[in-house]
């Protein structure tokens, strides 16, 4: 089923002077792609993307270790108390997420 406003061509339509909305130019391939997308409900995922649990745990442990290493020398490096607290919070959050998996 093709809308009345849609013209199926391989070449673009020249916009005519006058009132009203010009027809939307779509090729047969574009219409077929849209129909396929509607039938198979292809949606873009939002938020955290799913990944393999092993990879997730490995990356999480690497992040935790990196932050812990920074925390060991943070006082000597002159990092503020608030920033050190944020780092400890991040470590705790990463550990919780990994434990949850």
N, C-alpha and C positions, 0 to 999 in steps of 0.2 A: 504494500500500500504506500503510495507516494502522495505527499501533501501537494495542494494546488500551488503553494508558494515556492515549491522546490522544483528547479529545472535540472534534469539529468543530462549533463553534457561533459565533454572532455575539455572544452574550451570555455573561458569565462565569457559571460554575457556583458555587453556594454550597457552601462547605466543610461537609461533614457531620461530626458528632461521631462518633468511633469510631477504631478502629485502622487502620493502613495509610496509605499515601500517597494523597493526593487526586489525582484525574485532572488532568493538565496541560491547561489551557484554551488552545486555539489556533484561530484562524479559518482558513477555507479558503485565504485569501490568504497567511497566514503559512506554511502547509504548502507551498503552491506556491512561495513564495520560497525556502524551505529546499531543496526539491527542485531548483530551478533552480541554486542556489548549489553544491549537491553535484555536479550534472551538469557545470557549467562551471568548477568548481574555482576559485572566487573566493577569493583569499587576500590578506591585508593584507601589504604589503611592509614589510620591516624594514630598518634601516640607511639608507645614502644612497639617496635617490630619484634616478632618472635624470632628467636635464634636457637641453635642447638644448646642444650643444657650444659654439655661439657665445655663448649666454647665460652658460654656465658660465665661459668664458674671460673674458668681460667683467666679471662679478661678481668673479672671482678677481683680475683686474688692479686693480680698484677697491680691494679689500681690501689688496692688496700696497702700493698707493700710499698708502693711509691709514696703514698701519703704518709705512711708510718716512718719511712726514711726521712721525709721532710720534717716530720714532727720531732725526730730525735735531735736535729740540729737547729730547730726553729728558735729556741730561746737564745742560743748563741748568735744566730743570724739577725736577731732583733725583730722577729715577727711579733705583731701585737697580740695581746691576750685574746681579743675577739677573733682574729684570724686563726689562732691555734684552736679555739673552741669550735670554729666552723670545720676545721680539718678533722678534729675528733668526731664531730657529728657525722661527717661524710664517711669516715671509717665505719662508724657504728651502723649507718644506713646501708652501706654496701654489704657488711657482714650479715645484717638482717635479711637482705634480699637473697643472698646466697643460701643462707640457712633455710629460708622459706622454700627454695627450689628443692 
